[in-house]
Amino acid sequence: MLKINIFIGTVYGNATFVAEQVLELLQMLGHQAQICQTPKVEQVTDCDAVLFISSTTGQGDIPPELEQFYLQLNDQFPLLDKKPFGVIALGDSSYGETYCGAGRKLFELLQELQGKAVKPLLEIDACETLEPEKVAIPWVKEWLARV
């Protein structure tokens, strides 16, 4: 059984819905998983694996509730010592270069913190998928098998 902390950045609630579906899956599989509502830096280090699920806002920006946490991680720079991580990015490809910008920034930071990406960043395009959880759940199952 793994302890997995999930961090969410959402604008309209899609990332939260996906995270709730992922949480249910992880708990059903017997893992100790939680959504970190008010994220703290120590929640990245006091678990076996971390999962970020974020939409993108503005010009490729991280949603406000996750942006401060991102800045804290960047400032405090807690080394993850090869801790497994995953990032699911929700976006809209019609925005061009800023598509899934928040997820890309999070993925890059977690690599800089020396985390271990056990699967590549998952980008879910709202132009192609109306139910992002149907793409995210199979990806999480594969991610979990590699953790």
Secondary structure, DSSP 8 states (H G I E B T S, - for coil): --EEEEEEE-SSSHHHHHHHHHHHHHHHTT-EEEE-SS--THHHHSSSEEEEEEE-BTTTB--HHHHHHHHHHHHH----TT-EEEEEEEE-GGGGGGTTHHHHHHHHHHHHTT-EESS--EEEETTT-S-THHHHHHHHHHHHHH-
